Amino acid sequence: LRAYGLDDDDEDERLRREIRGRDSIQIRSGQVVRGIEGLIGNTPLMRINSLSDLTGCEILGKAEFLNPAGSPKDRVALQILNDAEEEGLLHPNTGSCIFEGTVGSTGISLATLARAKGYRCSIVIPDDVAREKVEVLRKLGAEIESVRPRGIVDPRHFVNEARARAEAFGDVELVGPHADALGAGYHFKSESGDEGGQGVGDDIHRSDLVVSSKSTRIDGQDDELEKRPRGFFADQFENPSNFWAHYSNTGPEIWRQTGGLLDAFVAGAGTGGTLSGCAAYLKRESCSNEGGRRHFLNGPRAHGEVRVVLADPQGSGLYNKVKFGVMYSPTEAEGKRRRHQVDSVVEGIGINRITKNLEMGLQCVDDAVRVSDDEAARMGRWLVLNDGLFLGSSSAVNCVAAVRTALRLKKERGSDPPPVVVTILCDSGARHLSKFHDDDALKRLGVDAGSSDISDILQED
Ligand code: PMP
């Protein structure tokens, strides 16, 4: 600096500012992203060649496993934390702790962002999930509590445990619907109606979705309170930020990437956020004349509205809800000896209740496909061997349902042009090495693993 005559402090500071300025110019130019948050979303949409060629349809997978922490839950975690910060419920570097009950993906996304943003993270996880997920959480420095899998009405269910821990941490603030659901710990939609949902084609505004907090803040005390460590229950099942992440990001990306020329969207539901958020957006775009005019110069869409299909693993109650409008409450379920837990080796999707996030877009779901563990296992192996796609169990379920949906559409509408079906490729097989991709582990769980024969799945029904 001295050689350049830049040794005085003012000049030094000016240079530093200029260099910082240059950084932000690069960021603004779109060539550099700011931190790990900048890597979230905008995932590619890929043609799954083997399935597309064999069905004569276009089967496209949204490569969500390419998100930095490995799943679409990165989008959700970011939205939840940003919304909480915006509402003044969380302040970085104050020792505040994020609590969540999760089968893995959301925990990993939250723990990742907690590191980047300056929070602690505490995760409650069922002890039957693939152990590599727990290992990743541990490496990220999350506090981990493993619990036996139980029904959602049990206070020791992982979600209820996480909520209780957040409360015990103190000064916890719960946002809208979870606050209302406190004590019950779950939410049931009435059997008869679809009340409370958003109509297809309605404009959904962010202000409708973010429910105001039960804040105890008092004017003038903000600064003091900001410094206090707080507990925050992320609550992916009931927190509408989850729906919003997909409604405002994943859905629009799919619409843009296909030029609006998709015929169906297929996804499983764990919290229901992906399915509902994408469904509501895609219905809105494909139903509205405005959308038609905007995207199709020759008039409205040739194929009408996007068909939304739930991919449901065996043992999940949602298939019946979508197909027949009936889902049993846990009390009734107990009488009928239905299990609260979904009896499937598939991790991340399949539930026996209607969460807030699912409810928000359930009226946009047209159809459901049930997928057995055996079909999912064979599809998982097929994709590795034929496409080099090493994916987790929920992606395999989605792909089976996408093939069935594509073949059904082809039967109904013909193949000129070929039906275009979009599904979600949620996470990598690396998160499932010790369970879904371990033939012996699957055999012990009663699933006939090892085969990659999907010829029965490719049969038109
Ligand atoms: N796949 C995996 C691996 C998951 O962990 C989850 C979330 N539990 C899903 C799919 C389903 O996503 P959503 O919660 O949005 O329904």
Boltz pocket constraint, residues with backbone or C-beta under 6 A from the ligand:
constraints:
  - pocket:
      binder: B
      contacts: [[A, 71], [A, 103], [A, 104], [A, 105], [A, 106], [A, 268], [A, 269], [A, 270], [A, 271], [A, 272], [A, 273], [A, 274], [A, 275], [A, 347], [A, 348], [A, 349], [A, 392], [A, 394], [A, 395], [A, 426], [A, 427]]
      max_distance: 6.0
